Structure formats: C-alpha cells, structure tokens
Amino acid sequence: GKTVTEYDDHLFCLLTMNHHPLHMDVNYAENTTDFKKNVVVGNYIYSLLLGMSVPDVSGKAIANLEIESLRHVKPTFHGDTIYGETEVLDKTPSKSKDDRGVVYVETRGYKQDGTVVCIFRRKVMVPKKSYGDARGGEQPGRPEPKE
C-alpha cells in the first residue's frame, strides 16, 4: 500500500499543471465542497495503481496497448492508504506476432477501510517463452554479473 500525503498530491498537481483549487486550496475545499477538505487528484491515484500493478502484470511487458474504462468511484483524501489488486480477465495470442500475447486485466484500487476508489482495465502485450528464447533469454541485453 501507499499512504497518500498532501505533498504527493500537490507535487503531482504541479507536475501535471492541474491547479484546480479542489486539490490545492484548503479554504476553497472547506467552503465550496461537500467533502470539506481537499480531494486527491484522480490521475495520481490511477498512476499509483498502475505502478503497483507493474510487478505482477506488466513488469516484462512489451507494450501497453490500451487503457479503457477508467472510473474514479469514490474520492481519496490526504492520509488515505491506497492498495491495489489486479485480475486477469482474458489472454489471447497476438494477431500480428506469434511470439507475443495480449493480457486483458482489471485493476481495482481501494482505501484502508476497503472502499473501492478506482477501477480500470487495460490490455498489455507480453512476451511468450519463444520471444525470450529468440533474444538470448528472459532479459535480453542485461549484463551477467562478474565473479
């Protein structure tokens, strides 16, 4: 999991030029929203969840082919801890390359209390065993340690 801090949220907003006061201005959030506090920008939550899914799903991916059905289900606030889990929905051979496949996955993000905050689906091109074999192993180009 990852606990989202105000710093994380503000830095992401600044890097992406999203200066909406809902995310940056406490006075605005307290006086004009039902939440009465800043809401973490949704694309940061999506980015966290995407990153959390890399070791399990796409760490050796050849390409991210498609992101679909991105939904921000509930708000996230500073201090919330985000967890993610990814389920494989389908896998198919690549139509264009016989040494690759396409994995279709759904990632769900939830807070420390179990509330689901974000759901998205994506398609990832992954190597088959033959892909690595033809290129010298699992991680082509990776140097071998010297003894």
DSSP file (Angstrom, degrees, kcal/mol; ACC not computed):
  #  RESIDUE AA STRUCTURE BP1 BP2  ACC     N-H-->O    O-->H-N    N-H-->O    O-->H-N    TCO  KAPPA ALPHA  PHI   PSI    X-CA   Y-CA   Z-CA
    1    1 A G              0   0    0      0, 0.0     2,-0.4     0, 0.0    82,-0.2   0.000 360.0 360.0 360.0 169.2    0.0    0.0    0.0
    2    2 A K  E     -A   82   0A   0     80,-1.8    80,-3.0     2,-0.0     2,-0.5  -0.969 360.0-140.5-141.8 121.9    0.9    3.7   -0.2
    3    3 A T  E     -A   81   0A   0     -2,-0.4     2,-0.5    78,-0.3    78,-0.3  -0.731  24.9-134.1 -82.2 125.1   -0.3    6.4    2.1
    4    4 A V        -     0   0    0     76,-3.1    75,-3.8    -2,-0.5    76,-0.2  -0.687  23.0-163.0 -85.4 122.8   -1.1    9.5    0.1
    5    5 A T     >  -     0   0    0     -2,-0.5     4,-2.1    73,-0.2     5,-0.2  -0.602  32.7-114.0-100.3 164.5    0.4   12.7    1.5
    6    6 A E  H  > S+     0   0    0     -2,-0.2     4,-2.9     1,-0.2     5,-0.2   0.892 119.5  55.3 -60.4 -39.3   -0.5   16.3    0.8
    7    7 A Y  H  > S+     0   0    0      2,-0.2     4,-2.9     1,-0.2     5,-0.3   0.938 106.0  50.0 -59.5 -48.3    3.0   16.7   -0.6
    8    8 A D  H  > S+     0   0    0      1,-0.2     4,-2.4     2,-0.2    -1,-0.2   0.940 114.1  45.5 -54.0 -49.8    2.5   13.7   -3.0
    9    9 A D  H  X S+     0   0    0     -4,-2.1     4,-2.4     1,-0.2    -2,-0.2   0.922 114.9  45.7 -63.1 -47.4   -0.8   15.2   -4.3
   10   10 A H  H  X S+     0   0    0     -4,-2.9     4,-2.7     2,-0.2    -1,-0.2   0.898 112.1  51.3 -66.8 -39.9    0.4   18.8   -4.6
   11   11 A L  H  X S+     0   0    0     -4,-2.9     4,-2.8    -5,-0.2    -1,-0.2   0.933 111.1  47.9 -62.4 -44.6    3.6   17.7   -6.4
   12   12 A F  H  X S+     0   0    0     -4,-2.4     4,-1.9    -5,-0.3     6,-0.2   0.922 111.9  50.5 -61.8 -43.3    1.6   15.6   -8.9
   13   13 A C  H  <>S+     0   0    0     -4,-2.4     5,-2.5     1,-0.2     4,-0.4   0.922 112.9  46.0 -59.8 -44.3   -0.8   18.5   -9.5
   14   14 A L  H ><5S+     0   0    0     -4,-2.7     3,-0.9     1,-0.2    -2,-0.2   0.911 111.6  51.1 -66.5 -42.2    2.2   20.9  -10.1
   15   15 A L  H 3<5S+     0   0    0     -4,-2.8    -1,-0.2     1,-0.2    -2,-0.2   0.838 117.4  39.5 -63.6 -32.5    3.9   18.4  -12.4
   16   16 A T  T 3<5S-     0   0    0     -4,-1.9    -1,-0.2    -5,-0.2    -2,-0.2   0.347 110.4-119.9-100.4   5.7    0.8   17.9  -14.5
   17   17 A M  T < 5 +     0   0    0     -3,-0.9     2,-0.9    -4,-0.4    -3,-0.2   0.802  62.7 146.2  59.9  33.0   -0.3   21.6  -14.4
   18   18 A N      < +     0   0    0     -5,-2.5    -1,-0.2    -6,-0.2    -2,-0.1  -0.837  12.7 164.5 -99.0  97.2   -3.5   20.8  -12.7
   19   19 A H        +     0   0    0     -2,-0.9    -1,-0.1    -3,-0.1     5,-0.1   0.040  14.1 149.3-103.8  25.3   -4.1   23.8  -10.4
   20   20 A H    >>  -     0   0    0      1,-0.2     3,-1.8    -7,-0.1     4,-1.1  -0.388  51.2-131.6 -61.2 133.1   -7.7   23.2   -9.6
   21   21 A P  H 3> S+     0   0    0      0, 0.0     4,-2.2     0, 0.0     8,-0.4   0.713 100.6  75.0 -63.4 -19.8   -8.4   24.6   -6.1
   22   22 A L  H 34 S+     0   0    0      1,-0.2    17,-1.7     2,-0.2    -2,-0.1   0.841 110.2  30.1 -57.2 -31.2  -10.3   21.3   -5.2
   23   23 A H  H <4 S+     0   0    0     -3,-1.8    -1,-0.2    15,-0.2    18,-0.1   0.696 132.7  30.3 -99.1 -23.2   -6.8   19.8   -4.9
   24   24 A M  H  < S+     0   0    0     -4,-1.1     2,-0.6     1,-0.2    -2,-0.2   0.643 103.5  67.3-115.1 -19.8   -4.6   22.7   -3.9
   25   25 A D     X  -     0   0    0     -4,-2.2     4,-2.4    -5,-0.2     5,-0.2  -0.899  49.5-170.6-120.3 106.7   -6.7   25.2   -1.8
   26   26 A V  H  > S+     0   0    0     -2,-0.6     4,-2.8     1,-0.2     5,-0.2   0.905  90.2  52.8 -61.2 -43.7   -7.9   24.1    1.7
   27   27 A N  H  > S+     0   0    0      1,-0.2     4,-2.0     2,-0.2    -1,-0.2   0.925 110.1  48.2 -59.8 -45.7  -10.1   27.2    2.1
   28   28 A Y  H  > S+     0   0    0      1,-0.2     4,-1.9     2,-0.2     5,-0.3   0.946 113.7  46.8 -58.0 -49.6  -11.8   26.5   -1.3
   29   29 A A  H  X S+     0   0    0     -4,-2.4     4,-1.2    -8,-0.4     7,-0.6   0.898 112.9  49.1 -62.8 -41.5  -12.4   22.9   -0.4
   30   30 A E  H  < S+     0   0    0     -4,-2.8    -1,-0.2     6,-0.2    -2,-0.2   0.854 120.8  34.9 -66.3 -34.8  -13.7   23.6    3.1
   31   31 A N  H  < S+     0   0    0     -4,-2.0    -2,-0.2    -5,-0.2    -1,-0.2   0.587 126.1  31.7-100.7 -11.3  -16.1   26.3    1.9
   32   32 A T  H  < S+     0   0    0     -4,-1.9     2,-0.3    -5,-0.2    -3,-0.2   0.457 103.1  70.3-128.1  -1.1  -17.3   25.0   -1.5
   33   33 A T  S  < S-     0   0    0     -4,-1.2     3,-0.3    -5,-0.3     5,-0.0  -0.842  70.5-130.3-120.0 157.3  -17.4   21.2   -1.5
   34   34 A D  S    S+     0   0    0     -2,-0.3    -1,-0.1     1,-0.2    -4,-0.0   0.746 109.4  59.1 -68.9 -24.1  -19.4   18.6    0.3
   35   35 A F  S    S-     0   0    0      2,-0.2    -1,-0.2    -6,-0.1    -5,-0.1   0.767  91.0-148.1 -78.6 -25.7  -16.2   16.9    1.4
   36   36 A K  S    S+     0   0    0     -7,-0.6     2,-0.3    -3,-0.3    -6,-0.2   0.665  70.9  65.2  63.7  18.9  -15.0   20.0    3.3
   37   37 A K  S    S-     0   0    0     -8,-0.3    -2,-0.2    -9,-0.1    -1,-0.1  -0.977  97.1 -72.3-158.7 164.8  -11.4   19.0    2.5
   38   38 A N        -     0   0    0     -2,-0.3    40,-0.5   -15,-0.1     2,-0.4  -0.303  41.0-140.8 -63.2 143.2   -9.1   18.6   -0.4
   39   39 A V        -     0   0    0    -17,-1.7    38,-0.2    38,-0.1     2,-0.2  -0.891  21.8-115.5-103.7 134.0   -9.6   15.7   -2.8
   40   40 A V        -     0   0    0     36,-3.2    36,-0.4    -2,-0.4     2,-0.1  -0.494  41.8 -99.1 -67.7 135.7   -6.5   13.9   -4.1
   41   41 A V    >>  -     0   0    0     -2,-0.2     4,-1.2     1,-0.1     3,-1.2  -0.350  28.9-134.2 -60.5 130.8   -6.4   14.3   -7.9
   42   42 A G  H 3> S+     0   0    0      1,-0.3     4,-2.5     2,-0.2     5,-0.2   0.807 100.3  61.0 -60.8 -34.4   -7.7   11.1   -9.5
   43   43 A N  H 3> S+     0   0    0      1,-0.2     4,-2.3     2,-0.2    -1,-0.3   0.783 100.8  55.7 -67.8 -24.6   -5.0   10.7  -12.1
   44   44 A Y  H <> S+     0   0    0     -3,-1.2     4,-2.6     2,-0.2    -1,-0.2   0.917 108.1  47.8 -68.7 -42.8   -2.5   10.4   -9.2
   45   45 A I  H  X S+     0   0    0     -4,-1.2     4,-2.5     2,-0.2    -2,-0.2   0.929 112.5  49.1 -62.9 -44.7   -4.5    7.5   -7.8
   46   46 A Y  H  X S+     0   0    0     -4,-2.5     4,-2.6     1,-0.2    -1,-0.2   0.930 111.4  49.8 -58.2 -45.7   -4.7    5.9  -11.2
   47   47 A S  H  X S+     0   0    0     -4,-2.3     4,-2.4     1,-0.2    -2,-0.2   0.896 110.1  50.4 -63.1 -40.9   -0.9    6.4  -11.7
   48   48 A L  H  X S+     0   0    0     -4,-2.6     4,-2.7     2,-0.2    -1,-0.2   0.942 112.5  46.6 -59.5 -48.0   -0.2    4.8   -8.3
   49   49 A L  H  X S+     0   0    0     -4,-2.5     4,-1.5     2,-0.2    -2,-0.2   0.887 110.6  52.2 -65.1 -39.3   -2.4    1.8   -9.0
   50   50 A L  H  X S+     0   0    0     -4,-2.6     4,-0.7     1,-0.2     3,-0.3   0.937 112.2  46.6 -60.5 -45.9   -0.8    1.4  -12.5
   51   51 A G  H >< S+     0   0    0     -4,-2.4     3,-0.9     1,-0.2    -2,-0.2   0.892 108.9  54.5 -63.0 -40.6    2.6    1.4  -10.8
   52   52 A M  H 3< S+     0   0    0     -4,-2.7     4,-0.4     1,-0.2    -1,-0.2   0.807 107.2  52.3 -62.7 -28.7    1.5   -1.0   -8.1
   53   53 A S  H 3X>S+     0   0    0     -4,-1.5     4,-2.8    -3,-0.3     5,-0.7   0.631  86.8  85.3 -84.0 -13.1    0.4   -3.5  -10.8
   54   54 A V  I <<>S+     0   0    0     -3,-0.9     5,-1.4    -4,-0.7     4,-0.5   0.918  85.3  51.4 -59.8 -48.8    3.7   -3.5  -12.8
   55   55 A P  I  45S+     0   0    0      0, 0.0    -1,-0.2     0, 0.0    -2,-0.1   0.885 121.5  33.2 -58.1 -37.1    5.5   -6.2  -10.8
   56   56 A D  I  45S+     0   0    0     -4,-0.4    -2,-0.2    -3,-0.2    -3,-0.1   0.835 134.5  18.4 -85.5 -34.7    2.6   -8.6  -11.1
   57   57 A V  I  <5S+     0   0    0     -4,-2.8    -3,-0.2     2,-0.0     3,-0.2   0.866 132.4  13.3-109.1 -49.1    1.2   -7.8  -14.5
   58   58 A S  I > <S+     0   0    0     -5,-0.7     3,-1.6    -4,-0.5    -4,-0.2   0.128  74.4 120.0-128.5  22.3    3.5   -5.8  -16.8
   59   59 A G  T 3 <S+     0   0    0     -5,-1.4    -1,-0.1     1,-0.3    -5,-0.1   0.801  96.0  27.8 -59.8 -29.3    7.0   -5.9  -15.4
   60   60 A K  T 3  S+     0   0    0     -6,-0.2    -1,-0.3    -3,-0.2    -2,-0.1   0.062  93.2 143.9-117.3  22.9    8.2   -7.6  -18.6
   61   61 A A    <   -     0   0    0     -3,-1.6    65,-0.2    65,-0.1     3,-0.1  -0.234  44.3-152.5 -63.6 150.4    5.6   -6.2  -20.9
   62   62 A I  S    S-     0   0    0     63,-2.9     2,-0.3     1,-0.4    64,-0.2   0.796  76.6 -10.0 -88.2 -36.6    6.5   -5.3  -24.5
   63   63 A A  E     -B  125   0B   0     62,-1.3    62,-3.1     0, 0.0     2,-0.7  -0.973  54.8-125.6-161.5 144.7    3.8   -2.6  -24.7
   64   64 A N  E     -B  124   0B   0     -2,-0.3    60,-0.2    60,-0.2     3,-0.1  -0.880  33.6-177.6 -86.2 117.0    0.7   -1.2  -23.0
   65   65 A L  E     -     0   0B   0     58,-2.3     2,-0.3    -2,-0.7    59,-0.2   0.841  54.2  -2.4 -89.4 -35.6   -1.8   -1.4  -25.8
   66   66 A E  E     -B  123   0B   0     57,-1.5    57,-2.3     2,-0.0     2,-0.5  -0.981  45.1-157.1-161.7 139.1   -4.9    0.1  -24.4
   67   67 A I  E     +B  122   0B   0     -2,-0.3     2,-0.3    55,-0.2    55,-0.2  -0.988  31.5 167.7-115.1 131.6   -6.4    1.7  -21.2
   68   68 A E  E     +B  121   0B   0     53,-3.5    53,-2.4    -2,-0.5    -2,-0.0  -0.935  45.7  21.5-139.3 163.0  -10.1    1.5  -21.0
   69   69 A S  E     -     0   0B   0     -2,-0.3     2,-0.6     1,-0.2    -1,-0.1   0.833  64.5-179.3  53.5  44.0  -13.0    2.0  -18.6
   70   70 A L  E     +     0   0B   0     50,-0.2     2,-0.4    -3,-0.1    50,-0.2  -0.665   6.5 178.7 -76.6 118.6  -11.1    4.2  -16.1
   71   71 A R  E     -B  119   0B   0     48,-2.9    48,-2.3    -2,-0.6     2,-0.9  -0.985  28.5-153.8-128.0 128.7  -13.5    5.1  -13.3
   72   72 A H  E     +B  118   0B   0     -2,-0.4    46,-0.3    46,-0.2    45,-0.1  -0.876  22.2 178.2 -95.2 104.7  -12.9    7.1  -10.2
   73   73 A V        +     0   0    0     44,-1.3    44,-0.2    -2,-0.9    -1,-0.2   0.891  60.1   3.7 -82.5 -43.0  -15.6    5.5   -8.0
   74   74 A K  S    S-     0   0    0     43,-0.9    -1,-0.2    41,-0.1     2,-0.1  -0.950  84.1 -94.3-140.9 157.9  -15.0    7.4   -4.7
   75   75 A P        -     0   0    0      0, 0.0     2,-0.4     0, 0.0   -34,-0.1  -0.335  27.9-146.0 -75.0 157.1  -12.8   10.3   -3.6
   76   76 A T        -     0   0    0    -36,-0.4   -36,-3.2    41,-0.1     2,-0.3  -0.952  15.0-160.7-119.4 142.8   -9.4    9.8   -1.9
   77   77 A F    >   -     0   0    0     -2,-0.4     3,-2.3   -38,-0.2   -73,-0.2  -0.813  34.8 -78.8-122.1 161.0   -8.1   12.3    0.7
   78   78 A H  T 3  S+     0   0    0    -40,-0.5   -73,-0.2    -2,-0.3     3,-0.1  -0.353 119.5  30.1 -56.2 133.9   -4.7   13.1    2.1
   79   79 A G  T 3  S+     0   0    0    -75,-3.8    -1,-0.3     1,-0.4     2,-0.1   0.203  88.1 127.2  97.1 -14.9   -3.8   10.4    4.7
   80   80 A D    <   -     0   0    0     -3,-2.3   -76,-3.1   -76,-0.2     2,-0.5  -0.477  55.1-135.9 -71.7 146.8   -5.7    7.6    2.9
   81   81 A T  E     -A    3   0A   0    -78,-0.3    31,-0.5    -2,-0.1     2,-0.4  -0.925  17.3-149.6-106.0 128.2   -3.7    4.5    2.2
   82   82 A I  E     -A    2   0A   0    -80,-3.0   -80,-1.8    -2,-0.5     2,-0.3  -0.812  15.0-178.2-103.4 134.4   -4.2    3.0   -1.3
   83   83 A Y  E     -C  110   0B   0     27,-2.7    27,-2.5    -2,-0.4     2,-0.4  -0.913   7.9-160.1-123.9 153.7   -4.0   -0.7   -2.1
   84   84 A G  E     -C  109   0B   0     -2,-0.3     2,-0.3    25,-0.2    25,-0.2  -0.978  11.2-176.3-136.7 150.5   -4.4   -2.3   -5.5
   85   85 A E  E     -C  108   0B   0     23,-1.9    23,-2.7    -2,-0.4     2,-0.4  -0.994  11.6-153.9-142.5 145.8   -5.2   -5.7   -6.9
   86   86 A T  E     -C  107   0B   0     -2,-0.3     2,-0.4    21,-0.2    21,-0.2  -0.960   3.2-162.0-125.6 136.4   -5.3   -6.9  -10.5
   87   87 A E  E     -C  106   0B   0     19,-2.7    19,-2.3    -2,-0.4     2,-0.6  -0.950  21.6-127.3-117.5 134.6   -7.2   -9.7  -12.0
   88   88 A V  E     +C  105   0B   0     -2,-0.4    17,-0.3    17,-0.2     3,-0.1  -0.714  27.0 178.3 -78.6 121.8   -6.5  -11.3  -15.4
   89   89 A L  E     -     0   0B   0     15,-3.1     2,-0.3    -2,-0.6    16,-0.2   0.764  62.4 -13.4 -93.8 -31.6   -9.8  -11.2  -17.3
   90   90 A D  E     -C  104   0B   0     14,-1.6    14,-3.1     2,-0.0    -1,-0.3  -0.985  50.8-155.3-164.8 157.3   -8.6  -12.8  -20.6
   91   91 A K  E     +C  103   0B   0     -2,-0.3    12,-0.2    12,-0.2    -3,-0.0  -0.988  18.0 173.2-142.4 137.5   -5.5  -13.7  -22.5
   92   92 A T  E     -C  102   0B   0     10,-2.6    10,-3.5    -2,-0.3     2,-0.1  -0.968  36.2-100.7-139.7 153.1   -5.2  -14.1  -26.3
   93   93 A P  E     -C  101   0B   0      0, 0.0     8,-0.3     0, 0.0     2,-0.1  -0.443  50.0 -98.1 -67.9 149.4   -2.4  -14.7  -28.8
   94   94 A S        -     0   0    0      6,-2.2     6,-0.1     3,-0.4    31,-0.0  -0.448  23.6-144.1 -64.8 140.8   -1.2  -11.6  -30.6
   95   95 A K  S    S+     0   0    0      1,-0.1    -1,-0.1    -2,-0.1     3,-0.1   0.732  97.5  33.6 -77.8 -22.4   -2.8  -11.3  -34.0
   96   96 A S  S    S+     0   0    0      1,-0.2     2,-0.4     2,-0.0    -1,-0.1   0.687 119.6  42.6-108.0 -21.7    0.4   -9.8  -35.6
   97   97 A K    >   -     0   0    0      3,-0.1     3,-1.3     1,-0.1    -3,-0.4  -0.973  58.0-159.4-133.8 118.8    3.3  -11.5  -33.7
   98   98 A D  T 3  S+     0   0    0     -2,-0.4    32,-0.1     1,-0.3    -1,-0.1   0.582  91.5  60.9 -76.8  -7.3    3.3  -15.2  -32.9
   99   99 A D  T 3  S+     0   0    0     31,-0.1    29,-2.6    30,-0.1    32,-0.4   0.203 102.6  61.8 -99.9  16.4    5.9  -14.8  -30.1
  100  100 A R  E <   - D   0 127B   0     -3,-1.3    -6,-2.2    27,-0.3     2,-0.3  -0.926  59.8-161.3-138.3 159.8    3.6  -12.5  -28.1
  101  101 A G  E     -CD  93 126B   0     25,-2.8    25,-2.9    -2,-0.3     2,-0.5  -0.883  18.3-125.3-134.6 169.5    0.3  -12.5  -26.3
  102  102 A V  E     -CD  92 125B   0    -10,-3.5   -10,-2.6    -2,-0.3     2,-0.5  -0.979  18.5-161.4-120.7 125.5   -2.2   -9.9  -25.1
  103  103 A V  E     -CD  91 124B   0     21,-2.8    21,-2.5    -2,-0.5     2,-0.6  -0.914   4.7-155.2-107.8 130.7   -3.3  -10.0  -21.4
  104  104 A Y  E     +CD  90 123B   0    -14,-3.1   -15,-3.1    -2,-0.5   -14,-1.6  -0.928  24.3 174.5-107.4 120.1   -6.6   -8.2  -20.5
  105  105 A V  E     -CD  88 122B   0     17,-2.6    17,-2.2    -2,-0.6     2,-0.4  -0.869  27.6-146.7-129.4 157.2   -6.6   -7.1  -16.9
  106  106 A E  E     -CD  87 121B   0    -19,-2.3   -19,-2.7    -2,-0.3     2,-0.4  -0.995  14.8-161.1-122.5 128.2   -8.7   -5.1  -14.4
  107  107 A T  E     -CD  86 120B   0     13,-3.1    13,-2.3    -2,-0.4     2,-0.4  -0.917   4.2-166.6-109.5 133.8   -7.1   -3.2  -11.6
  108  108 A R  E     -CD  85 119B   0    -23,-2.7   -23,-1.9    -2,-0.4     2,-0.4  -0.977   3.1-159.7-121.1 130.2   -9.1   -2.2   -8.5
  109  109 A G  E     +CD  84 118B   0      9,-3.3     8,-2.8    -2,-0.4     9,-1.4  -0.892  14.4 176.3-109.7 140.5   -7.8    0.4   -6.0
  110  110 A Y  E     -CD  83 116B   0    -27,-2.5   -27,-2.7    -2,-0.4     6,-0.2  -0.968  23.4-118.8-142.9 158.3   -9.2    0.6   -2.5
  111  111 A K    >   -     0   0    0      4,-2.4     3,-2.5    -2,-0.3   -29,-0.2  -0.274  45.1 -86.7 -89.2 176.9   -8.6    2.6    0.7
  112  112 A Q  T 3  S+     0   0    0    -31,-0.5   -30,-0.1     1,-0.3    -1,-0.1   0.708 128.3  52.5 -58.0 -23.6   -7.6    1.3    4.1
  113  113 A D  T 3  S-     0   0    0    -32,-0.1    -1,-0.3     2,-0.1     3,-0.1   0.362 122.6-103.2 -95.2   5.6  -11.3    0.8    5.0
  114  114 A G  S <  S+     0   0    0     -3,-2.5     2,-0.3     1,-0.3    -2,-0.1   0.375  70.5 148.7  91.4  -4.4  -11.9   -1.3    1.9
  115  115 A T        -     0   0    0     -5,-0.1    -4,-2.4     1,-0.1     2,-0.3  -0.487  48.2-128.3 -66.5 123.8  -13.7    1.4   -0.1
  116  116 A V  E     + D   0 110B   0     -2,-0.3    -6,-0.3    -6,-0.2     3,-0.1  -0.597  34.2 170.4 -73.6 129.1  -13.1    1.0   -3.8
  117  117 A V  E     +     0   0B   0     -8,-2.8   -44,-1.3    -2,-0.3   -43,-0.9   0.661  59.3  18.7-113.2 -24.5  -11.8    4.3   -5.2
  118  118 A C  E     -BD  72 109B   0     -9,-1.4    -9,-3.3   -46,-0.3     2,-0.4  -0.989  53.1-177.2-154.2 138.4  -10.7    3.5   -8.8
  119  119 A I  E     +BD  71 108B   0    -48,-2.3   -48,-2.9    -2,-0.3     2,-0.3  -0.999  13.9 163.1-136.4 132.4  -11.2    0.7  -11.3
  120  120 A F  E     - D   0 107B   0    -13,-2.3   -13,-3.1    -2,-0.4     2,-0.4  -0.994  22.2-147.6-147.5 156.8   -9.6    0.5  -14.7
  121  121 A R  E     +BD  68 106B   0    -53,-2.4   -53,-3.5    -2,-0.3     2,-0.3  -0.920  20.5 173.7-120.6 147.3   -9.0   -2.1  -17.4
  122  122 A R  E     -BD  67 105B   0    -17,-2.2   -17,-2.6    -2,-0.4     2,-0.4  -0.985  26.9-131.9-150.2 160.6   -6.1   -2.4  -19.8
  123  123 A K  E     -BD  66 104B   0    -57,-2.3   -58,-2.3    -2,-0.3   -57,-1.5  -0.962  24.3-170.2-115.7 131.8   -4.5   -4.6  -22.4
  124  124 A V  E     -BD  64 103B   0    -21,-2.5   -21,-2.8    -2,-0.4     2,-0.5  -0.978  19.3-136.2-126.6 130.5   -0.8   -5.4  -22.2
  125  125 A M  E     -BD  63 102B   0    -62,-3.1   -63,-2.9    -2,-0.4   -62,-1.3  -0.760  31.8-176.8 -84.5 126.8    1.3   -7.1  -24.8
  126  126 A V  E     - D   0 101B   0    -25,-2.9   -25,-2.8    -2,-0.5     2,-0.2  -0.891  25.6-106.6-124.9 153.5    3.6   -9.7  -23.1
  127  127 A P  E     - D   0 100B   0      0, 0.0   -27,-0.3     0, 0.0     2,-0.2  -0.522  23.7-141.3 -79.0 144.6    6.3  -12.0  -24.4
  128  128 A K    >>  -     0   0    0    -29,-2.6     4,-1.2    -2,-0.2     3,-1.1  -0.501  38.5 -96.0 -86.8 170.6    5.8  -15.7  -24.8
  129  129 A K  H 3> S+     0   0    0      1,-0.3     4,-2.5     2,-0.2     5,-0.2   0.881 125.5  60.0 -55.6 -39.8    8.7  -18.0  -24.0
  130  130 A S  H 3> S+     0   0    0      1,-0.2     4,-2.0     2,-0.2    -1,-0.3   0.804  97.5  60.3 -61.9 -28.9    9.7  -18.1  -27.6
  131  131 A Y  H <> S+     0   0    0     -3,-1.1     4,-0.6   -32,-0.4    -1,-0.2   0.951 110.3  39.7 -62.2 -50.3   10.2  -14.3  -27.6
  132  132 A G  H ><>S+     0   0    0     -4,-1.2     5,-3.1     1,-0.2     3,-1.0   0.899 112.7  55.6 -66.7 -41.5   12.9  -14.5  -24.9
  133  133 A D  H ><5S+     0   0    0     -4,-2.5     3,-1.0     1,-0.3    -1,-0.2   0.893 106.9  50.6 -58.8 -40.4   14.5  -17.6  -26.3
  134  134 A A  H 3<5S+     0   0    0     -4,-2.0    -1,-0.3     1,-0.2    -2,-0.2   0.646 113.6  46.4 -72.4 -14.4   15.0  -15.9  -29.7
  135  135 A R  T <<5S-     0   0    0     -3,-1.0    -1,-0.2    -4,-0.6     6,-0.2   0.213 126.5 -87.7-116.4  13.6   16.6  -12.9  -27.9
  136  136 A G  T < 5S-     0   0    0     -3,-1.0     2,-0.2    -4,-0.3    -3,-0.2   0.700  83.5 -43.7  93.8  18.9   19.0  -14.6  -25.6
  137  137 A G  S   <S-     0   0    0     -5,-3.1    -2,-0.2     1,-0.2    -3,-0.0  -0.704  88.2 -39.8 123.6-172.7   16.9  -15.2  -22.5
  138  138 A E  S    S+     0   0    0      1,-0.3    -1,-0.2    -2,-0.2    -5,-0.1   0.862 131.0  27.1 -63.9 -39.9   14.5  -13.7  -20.2
  139  139 A Q  S >  S-     0   0    0     -3,-0.2     3,-2.0     3,-0.1    -1,-0.3  -0.722  83.5-154.6-125.8  81.9   16.0  -10.2  -20.1
  140  140 A P  T 3  S+     0   0    0      0, 0.0    -4,-0.1     0, 0.0    -3,-0.1  -0.244  78.5  20.9 -58.4 139.9   17.9   -9.6  -23.3
  141  141 A G  T 3  S+     0   0    0      1,-0.3    -5,-0.1    -6,-0.2    -4,-0.0   0.287  87.1 132.3  87.4 -11.6   20.8   -7.1  -23.1
  142  142 A R    <   -     0   0    0     -3,-2.0    -1,-0.3     1,-0.1    -3,-0.1  -0.603  58.7-122.1 -76.1 129.5   21.1   -7.5  -19.3
  143  143 A P        -     0   0    0      0, 0.0    -1,-0.1     0, 0.0     3,-0.0  -0.363  18.9-122.3 -71.0 150.5   24.7   -7.9  -18.3
  144  144 A E        -     0   0    0      1,-0.1     2,-0.1    -2,-0.1     0, 0.0  -0.707  34.2-103.3 -87.5 142.7   25.7  -11.0  -16.4
  145  145 A P        -     0   0    0      0, 0.0     2,-0.3     0, 0.0    -1,-0.1  -0.383  32.8-126.5 -66.5 144.0   27.4  -10.4  -13.0
  146  146 A K              0   0    0      1,-0.1     0, 0.0    -2,-0.1     0, 0.0  -0.694 360.0 360.0 -90.0 143.3   31.2  -10.8  -13.0
  147  147 A E              0   0    0     -2,-0.3    -1,-0.1     0, 0.0     0, 0.0   0.446 360.0 360.0 -98.0 360.0   32.7  -13.2  -10.4
